[in-house]
Amino acid sequence: MNLTINGETRKFDDNLNLQALLVVLGLAKKPVVVELNQKALAPSEFEDQKLNDSDQLEIITIAAGG
């Protein structure tokens, strides 16, 4: 399946949920904000959120700074 992540189209295995995608991207243990097809998702939704071909995601990592 093809997913557009932060404006870049990438190919992934089918039957992927959002949590599994975050693992593949190395972001599973980082605080992130995810928008799927222009809808913000709560972290509690990541495990159950299935992804479909041509979905568009914006993934932002949260970093503390000062």
Order of alpha helices (4+ residues) and beta strands (2+ residues): beta-beta-alpha-beta-beta-beta
